[in-house]
Amino acid sequence: MSVPPARKPGAAAPARHASPGRPKDLAKGAAILEAAKRMFTVHGYERTSMDQIATEAGVSKLTVYSHFGDKEALFAAAVKSHCETKLPDALFEPSPDTPLRERLLAIAHAFFAMVSSPEAIAGHRIMCTPQITGSPLPAVFWQAGPERTQAIFAALLQKRVDIGELEIADVQLAASQFFALLKGEAHARLVFGCGKGGRPVDEHLAAAVDMFLRAYASRGPGGVRA
């Protein structure tokens, strides 16, 4: 199945929703998602067909379309499922009783484990292929993955700003900076196939969290010092 024609930069394709009807079988939907994640990782977006996903999931192609509408919507669902599994919403609960540095380190480790997984590295490379860069897929990927993660992290930061632990004028920008710091050289080396190399991951993540806190920790009595 070919990639849809390019639209305006940054514009996602309108979703083709699954058809209404009798309630969907949740077990089949989960099997389709897992099959899609495996197939997209191994074969890439272009070389993965809905027929292949149906066979891998042990369902009919009609069932795949009934649950997810089309391949683009299934790809977005696979990205969203991967992110929600590796970075569950519970990880971003405000939990003011949890020390801020401890909470940021937990998010940092979970995030880096997610983006350095084989599935995520494969997905990153898919987005950089010439067949995909002119299509709506990068916007679909961004909305299902990074945009969701940054939004829920920004909400956590705002809660910590409200109780006086952080001083941040633009929490959306700060959220973006945090995840860029966490990726750093270590993630780039994985994407380029250079191996981990460099500093140990734990040391890299701790340094990134401490840099973030030095930039944004409140200097008042309730502030957090790195």
One Martini backbone bead per residue (centre of mass of N, CA, C, O) as a GRO file, in nm:
protein
  226
    1MET     BB    1   0.094   0.037   0.024
    2SER     BB    2   0.072   0.357  -0.033
    3VAL     BB    3   0.146   0.669   0.020
    4PRO     BB    4  -0.001   0.941   0.058
    5PRO     BB    5  -0.032   1.233  -0.047
    6ALA     BB    6   0.089   1.527  -0.005
    7ARG     BB    7   0.071   1.782   0.220
    8LYS     BB    8   0.087   2.007   0.420
    9PRO     BB    9   0.300   2.094   0.633
   10GLY     BB   10   0.203   1.920   0.931
   11ALA     BB   11  -0.034   1.768   0.802
   12ALA     BB   12  -0.269   1.557   0.876
   13ALA     BB   13  -0.451   1.304   0.807
   14PRO     BB   14  -0.755   1.212   0.774
   15ALA     BB   15  -0.934   1.007   0.950
   16ARG     BB   16  -1.028   0.663   0.909
   17HIS     BB   17  -1.274   0.529   1.052
   18ALA     BB   18  -1.417   0.295   1.198
   19SER     BB   19  -1.677   0.110   1.164
   20PRO     BB   20  -1.971   0.069   1.263
   21GLY     BB   21  -2.131  -0.150   1.510
   22ARG     BB   22  -2.038  -0.395   1.654
   23PRO     BB   23  -1.858  -0.473   1.899
   24LYS     BB   24  -1.537  -0.494   1.963
   25ASP     BB   25  -1.269  -0.707   1.984
   26LEU     BB   26  -1.025  -0.668   2.209
   27ALA     BB   27  -0.833  -0.904   2.144
   28LYS     BB   28  -0.805  -0.841   1.844
   29GLY     BB   29  -0.702  -0.555   1.869
   30ALA     BB   30  -0.443  -0.632   2.026
   31ALA     BB   31  -0.329  -0.826   1.810
   32ILE     BB   32  -0.304  -0.616   1.587
   33LEU     BB   33  -0.114  -0.421   1.729
   34GLU     BB   34   0.120  -0.620   1.775
   35ALA     BB   35   0.156  -0.692   1.478
   36ALA     BB   36   0.212  -0.407   1.374
   37LYS     BB   37   0.466  -0.351   1.541
   38ARG     BB   38   0.631  -0.580   1.422
   39MET     BB   39   0.607  -0.514   1.115
   40PHE     BB   40   0.709  -0.221   1.117
   41THR     BB   41   0.986  -0.289   1.238
   42VAL     BB   42   1.084  -0.500   1.018
   43HIS     BB   43   0.954  -0.355   0.728
   44GLY     BB   44   0.803  -0.114   0.752
   45TYR     BB   45   0.561   0.071   0.609
   46GLU     BB   46   0.566   0.008   0.300
   47ARG     BB   47   0.619  -0.328   0.348
   48THR     BB   48   0.341  -0.311   0.494
   49SER     BB   49   0.046  -0.493   0.513
   50MET     BB   50  -0.273  -0.573   0.594
   51ASP     BB   51  -0.241  -0.871   0.530
   52GLN     BB   52   0.004  -0.927   0.713
   53ILE     BB   53  -0.127  -0.839   0.976
   54ALA     BB   54  -0.361  -1.037   0.972
   55THR     BB   55  -0.190  -1.293   0.972
   56GLU     BB   56  -0.027  -1.231   1.233
   57ALA     BB   57  -0.308  -1.202   1.408
   58GLY     BB   58  -0.538  -1.409   1.308
   59VAL     BB   59  -0.706  -1.241   1.092
   60SER     BB   60  -0.891  -1.053   0.904
   61LYS     BB   61  -0.884  -0.783   0.705
   62LEU     BB   62  -1.164  -0.679   0.786
   63THR     BB   63  -1.095  -0.659   1.088
   64VAL     BB   64  -0.878  -0.447   1.066
   65TYR     BB   65  -1.057  -0.227   0.935
   66SER     BB   66  -1.278  -0.226   1.157
   67HIS     BB   67  -1.078  -0.122   1.387
   68PHE     BB   68  -0.877   0.112   1.203
   69GLY     BB   69  -0.955   0.167   0.876
   70ASP     BB   70  -0.627   0.209   0.827
   71LYS     BB   71  -0.288   0.217   0.808
   72GLU     BB   72  -0.242   0.495   0.933
   73ALA     BB   73  -0.416   0.449   1.188
   74LEU     BB   74  -0.255   0.200   1.283
   75PHE     BB   75   0.015   0.340   1.318
   76ALA     BB   76  -0.079   0.544   1.530
   77ALA     BB   77  -0.173   0.327   1.734
   78ALA     BB   78   0.105   0.195   1.769
   79VAL     BB   79   0.253   0.439   1.879
   80LYS     BB   80   0.064   0.497   2.118
   81SER     BB   81   0.093   0.221   2.255
   82HIS     BB   82   0.395   0.232   2.302
   83CYS     BB   83   0.395   0.488   2.482
   84GLU     BB   84   0.185   0.393   2.700
   85THR     BB   85   0.353   0.149   2.792
   86LYS     BB   86   0.633   0.298   2.857
   87LEU     BB   87   0.450   0.581   2.930
   88PRO     BB   88   0.254   0.607   3.163
   89ASP     BB   89   0.045   0.825   3.314
   90ALA     BB   90   0.133   0.759   3.612
   91LEU     BB   91   0.424   0.889   3.578
   92PHE     BB   92   0.267   1.197   3.564
   93GLU     BB   93   0.191   1.238   3.833
   94PRO     BB   94   0.230   1.481   4.055
   95SER     BB   95   0.308   1.388   4.336
   96PRO     BB   96   0.423   1.592   4.578
   97ASP     BB   97   0.563   1.369   4.769
   98THR     BB   98   0.753   1.340   4.538
   99PRO     BB   99   1.045   1.401   4.457
  100LEU     BB  100   1.138   1.565   4.184
  101ARG     BB  101   1.399   1.421   4.102
  102GLU     BB  102   1.280   1.138   4.118
  103ARG     BB  103   1.061   1.180   3.902
  104LEU     BB  104   1.251   1.264   3.666
  105LEU     BB  105   1.420   1.003   3.666
  106ALA     BB  106   1.193   0.808   3.601
  107ILE     BB  107   1.120   0.937   3.331
  108ALA     BB  108   1.397   0.923   3.200
  109HIS     BB  109   1.427   0.613   3.198
  110ALA     BB  110   1.166   0.546   3.045
  111PHE     BB  111   1.220   0.716   2.794
  112PHE     BB  112   1.491   0.594   2.706
  113ALA     BB  113   1.390   0.305   2.680
  114MET     BB  114   1.191   0.371   2.456
  115VAL     BB  115   1.380   0.524   2.236
  116SER     BB  116   1.597   0.261   2.247
  117SER     BB  117   1.426   0.075   2.121
  118PRO     BB  118   1.385  -0.106   1.840
  119GLU     BB  119   1.109   0.017   1.764
  120ALA     BB  120   1.191   0.319   1.784
  121ILE     BB  121   1.431   0.318   1.592
  122ALA     BB  122   1.272   0.221   1.349
  123GLY     BB  123   1.067   0.456   1.347
  124HIS     BB  124   1.273   0.683   1.308
  125ARG     BB  125   1.381   0.578   1.035
  126ILE     BB  126   1.117   0.586   0.880
  127MET     BB  127   1.080   0.905   0.900
  128CYS     BB  128   1.365   0.941   0.716
  129THR     BB  129   1.251   0.848   0.463
  130PRO     BB  130   1.172   0.947   0.146
  131GLN     BB  131   0.879   0.814   0.140
  132ILE     BB  132   0.784   0.984   0.412
  133THR     BB  133   0.863   1.298   0.427
  134GLY     BB  134   0.611   1.380   0.212
  135SER     BB  135   0.410   1.283   0.418
  136PRO     BB  136   0.177   1.244   0.688
  137LEU     BB  137   0.331   1.057   0.892
  138PRO     BB  138   0.503   1.247   1.076
  139ALA     BB  139   0.251   1.383   1.206
  140VAL     BB  140   0.128   1.127   1.319
  141PHE     BB  141   0.368   1.048   1.493
  142TRP     BB  142   0.387   1.306   1.664
  143GLN     BB  143   0.099   1.299   1.788
  144ALA     BB  144   0.121   1.000   1.913
  145GLY     BB  145   0.392   1.076   2.069
  146PRO     BB  146   0.556   1.347   2.148
  147GLU     BB  147   0.306   1.527   2.203
  148ARG     BB  148   0.187   1.362   2.434
  149THR     BB  149   0.435   1.360   2.621
  150GLN     BB  150   0.471   1.670   2.650
  151ALA     BB  151   0.189   1.737   2.763
  152ILE     BB  152   0.200   1.566   3.031
  153PHE     BB  153   0.463   1.698   3.133
  154ALA     BB  154   0.367   1.991   3.141
  155ALA     BB  155   0.153   1.939   3.359
  156LEU     BB  156   0.352   1.861   3.578
  157LEU     BB  157   0.514   2.123   3.581
  158GLN     BB  158   0.280   2.310   3.656
  159LYS     BB  159   0.231   2.190   3.935
  160ARG     BB  160   0.523   2.263   4.040
  161VAL     BB  161   0.486   2.563   4.000
  162ASP     BB  162   0.230   2.608   4.183
  163ILE     BB  163   0.413   2.504   4.451
  164GLY     BB  164   0.722   2.636   4.403
  165GLU     BB  165   0.958   2.446   4.265
  166LEU     BB  166   0.915   2.606   3.997
  167GLU     BB  167   1.052   2.830   3.724
  168ILE     BB  168   0.822   2.869   3.450
  169ALA     BB  169   0.712   3.035   3.164
  170ASP     BB  170   0.743   2.769   2.957
  171VAL     BB  171   0.638   2.446   2.967
  172GLN     BB  172   0.656   2.350   2.675
  173LEU     BB  173   0.952   2.416   2.632
  174ALA     BB  174   1.065   2.257   2.874
  175ALA     BB  175   0.968   1.980   2.779
  176SER     BB  176   1.133   1.975   2.519
  177GLN     BB  177   1.412   2.008   2.653
  178PHE     BB  178   1.415   1.757   2.828
  179PHE     BB  179   1.403   1.540   2.594
  180ALA     BB  180   1.652   1.641   2.445
  181LEU     BB  181   1.852   1.586   2.674
  182LEU     BB  182   1.802   1.278   2.700
  183LYS     BB  183   1.900   1.196   2.429
  184GLY     BB  184   2.128   1.306   2.284
  185GLU     BB  185   2.397   1.122   2.188
  186ALA     BB  186   2.293   0.839   2.256
  187HIS     BB  187   2.058   0.830   2.049
  188ALA     BB  188   2.213   0.899   1.791
  189ARG     BB  189   2.394   0.646   1.793
  190LEU     BB  190   2.162   0.445   1.757
  191VAL     BB  191   2.046   0.551   1.489
  192PHE     BB  192   2.341   0.524   1.341
  193GLY     BB  193   2.480   0.249   1.456
  194CYS     BB  194   2.716   0.306   1.701
  195GLY     BB  195   2.611   0.267   1.959
  196LYS     BB  196   2.638   0.377   2.266
  197GLY     BB  197   2.862   0.476   2.418
  198GLY     BB  198   3.011   0.678   2.605
  199ARG     BB  199   2.828   0.736   2.856
  200PRO     BB  200   2.655   0.628   3.088
  201VAL     BB  201   2.322   0.642   3.109
  202ASP     BB  202   2.282   0.719   3.407
  203GLU     BB  203   2.473   0.964   3.395
  204HIS     BB  204   2.333   1.119   3.169
  205LEU     BB  205   2.049   1.148   3.305
  206ALA     BB  206   2.137   1.290   3.564
  207ALA     BB  207   2.264   1.537   3.422
  208ALA     BB  208   2.004   1.631   3.279
  209VAL     BB  209   1.831   1.677   3.530
  210ASP     BB  210   2.025   1.878   3.671
  211MET     BB  211   2.019   2.091   3.450
  212PHE     BB  212   1.717   2.145   3.458
  213LEU     BB  213   1.713   2.236   3.760
  214ARG     BB  214   1.912   2.473   3.731
  215ALA     BB  215   1.713   2.630   3.540
  216TYR     BB  216   1.408   2.579   3.715
  217ALA     BB  217   1.453   2.606   3.997
  218SER     BB  218   1.362   2.736   4.273
  219ARG     BB  219   1.495   3.007   4.486
  220GLY     BB  220   1.321   2.949   4.703
  221PRO     BB  221   1.232   2.775   4.986
  222GLY     BB  222   1.078   2.543   4.788
  223GLY     BB  223   1.306   2.463   4.632
  224VAL     BB  224   1.518   2.287   4.397
  225ARG     BB  225   1.825   2.130   4.434
  226ALA     BB  226   2.083   1.968   4.251
   0.00000   0.00000   0.00000
